[in-house]
Amino acid sequence: MKETYIYPAIFDYASDGISVSFPDLPGCFTCGDNEEEAVRNAKEAMALHISGMEDDGDVIPEPTPISKIKIEDNQIVVPIEVWMPYYKSGIKTVYVKKTLTIPNGSIVSPKETK
């Protein structure tokens, strides 16, 4: 597992905001209302996605060179870098103990409860 990952993200500009996808990380998507928010959300989405892949033992793919990524007129390619120790420190499993009372399925007549 590496500490730093850099992957190209495709920023797709539309009238309602910016959609972000990662060609090398299928299923990793996010968005933002402006570029600053889109970059911040892209870093978090990428870190969470890669963390999940690492936890599952999946192979982390090599990033595609930016020059090989095909884009449309309303898109740009932005390299996104994440330092995993920072994001991993915020990802932790929290266990919560709950007590639950449920009916046992018995039918009790009103006379039996007195």
Secondary structure, DSSP 8 states (H G I E B T S, - for coil): --SEEEEEEEEEEETTEEEEE-TTSTT-EEEESSHHHHHHHHHHHHHHHHHHHHHHT--------GGG----TTEEEEEEEEEHHHHHHH--------------S----TTTT-
